[in-house]
Amino acid sequence: MQTVPAQVIVPSLFSPAADDGTHRFVFHLGDDCSPDEPLTDRAAIESGKMSHTVLDYRALGHAFSRSLK
């Protein structure tokens, strides 16, 4: 099924510095703030369907950043 990338807000990928100055990688799925339409890759997979998303790296983030203004 043709999908678009989900619009996800991901928190920091690393923990605060420990006493020894090291950081740990921390994975979070993030908060999906996508509109109901068009169907996103995450929504398709969550509903048990296969996702096919064509990524245009020139456009990634542009549509979402415009919606935040």
Residue pairs with C-beta under 8 A, 6 or more apart in sequence:
1 39
1 44
1 49
1 50
1 51
1 52
2 39
2 52
2 53
3 38
3 39
3 40
3 41
3 43
3 44
3 51
3 52
3 53
4 38
4 39
4 40
4 41
4 53
5 40
5 41
5 53
5 55
5 60
6 32
6 34
6 40
6 41
6 42
6 43
7 32
7 33
7 34
7 35
7 40
7 64
8 29
8 30
8 31
8 32
8 33
8 34
8 42
9 30
9 31
9 33
10 28
10 30
11 28
11 30
12 26
13 25
13 26
13 27
14 23
14 24
14 25
14 26
15 23
15 24
15 25
15 26
16 23
17 23
18 24
32 40
32 42
32 43
34 40
34 42
34 43
41 51
41 53
42 51
44 50
44 51
45 51
